[in-house]
Amino acid sequence: MFGLGVLKGTIIGLGIGIIASFALKEACKKSDKNKIDKSPNLEE
């Protein structure tokens, strides 16, 4: 029983970690695009 709980916990933890890292990557991509869009406007 305890072993199954540990396995479930690790699987859930890994799933959350993967989803969180994917969300962070998407957020970084969006902020990078915003920075690229804003910088030419500032130079003009």
Residue pairs with C-beta under 8 A, 6 or more apart in sequence:
none
